[in-house]
Amino acid sequence: MKAIQVTTPGGPEVMEYREVAIPTPKPGEALVRIKSIGVNFIDIYHREGRYPLPTPFTPGSEAAGVVESIGDGVTEFKPGDRVAYALQVGSYAEYALVPVSRLVPIPDSVDDDRAAAVLLQGLTAHYLCYSTYSVKPTDTVLIHAGAGGVGLLLTQMIRQIGAKIITTVSTEEKAQLSRQAGADEVILYTQQDFETEVMRITNQSGVQVVYDSVGKTTFDKSLACLRPRGYMVLFGASSGAVPPFDPLHLSKKSIFLTRPTLGHYVLTRDELLNRTNDLFQWIAEGKLQLQIEHVYRLAEATQAHKDLAARITTGKVLLKP
């Protein structure tokens, strides 16, 4: 089979398109024939070595496909079942071994591309607004990277809840996407100071929660946008890691700071399935629209990473074997 492999961490060029052996599932595993692959910033972090993995490895943490074969003891799935998964490294390939505990069934109402596009980012958006901070209809929230994959999904979910939504984006094209997803106010951070604009929009009171996937370049101003006892939810670092700082800084407004990760919000099988079922149901009902405009061949994974890192993509990026 064909697969992308990384033997030495580094830039996009370290990803090699290679012929490798098709693996055999062990007990509790399934061999999945990949149909569509989701590309995410965590793939870049793995490739760079920011989140180290033993080498060589195949990047990718999300995909949809069909069960090809199963290992001993597997009863929940059978060959031919349509499945999707996240949080299992190795999806940049034609086949992948996946623990069945990570697999979720895909309903007939959802195609492979949408299943691959929604799972990791959709689960992330779900836990962010329902669990990390439970958004209320009376809240005002700030979402950075409002036209990104998580940003668009998170905006739609919070719109269903009924809170007021402020987003930041870099271009007018992205601003339009954010508005279509349900943002009430969109700030072009390339032209405006987002802290000043947020405080103006909120009559200087600030927001209840900031969802920040950007990190280094937005962190300090994000804190300043919060009202007393507000929640700073830092769930990514697309601009780089936040430098160390004195927690005493949080006492100025008694701010809550958290750095959540998806794995801790799908700790049980029931939690994974409940969140996934919500996503698939919302897609089927038309309540959750997916932005899929950037689809690359598996052999073009290097270019996909370059484009994602340069923030020239919008919505979800997919690879196709």
DARARA-V892434 format. One line per field, one symbol per residue. psi: psi as a letter, one per 20 degrees, with the letter a starting at -180 (. if undefined). burial: b if it has 16 or more other C-alpha atoms within 10 Angstrom, else e. Layout:
psi = ???
burial = ???
This chain:
psi = rqqpqphpqbahiipporprqprpprpjrqopophqppprhhhghghhjhnqqpqqqprpjprqbppgrqrqipihqrpipprrrrkopjimrhqqppphiiqqqpqhiprgghghhhfghghghghgihggpopqhiqpqpoqlijrggghggghghhhhjrppprprhrhghggggghijphpppniihqohgggghghjljhrqhqpoojgdgiigghgghiqrpkrponojrlhjrqpqqrphhhhihjlqppqmqqhhijlhqgggghggghgghghghijiopponiopqqhikhghggghghikiqqbqpqqp.
burial = ebbbbbeebbebebbbbeeeeeeebbebbbbbbbbbbbbbbbbbbbbbeeeebeeebbbbbbbbbbbbbbbeebeebeeebbbbbbbbbbbbbbbbbbbbebbbbbeeeeebbbbbbbbbbbbbbbbbbeebbebbeebbbbbbbbbbbbbbbbbbbbbebebbbbbbbbeeebbebbbebbbbbbbbbeeeebbebbbeeeeeebbbbbbbbbbbebbeebbbbbbbbbbbbbbbbbeeebeeeeeeebeeeebbbeebebeebbeeeeebbebbbebbeebeeeebbbbbeebbebbbbbebbbebbeeebbbbbbbbb
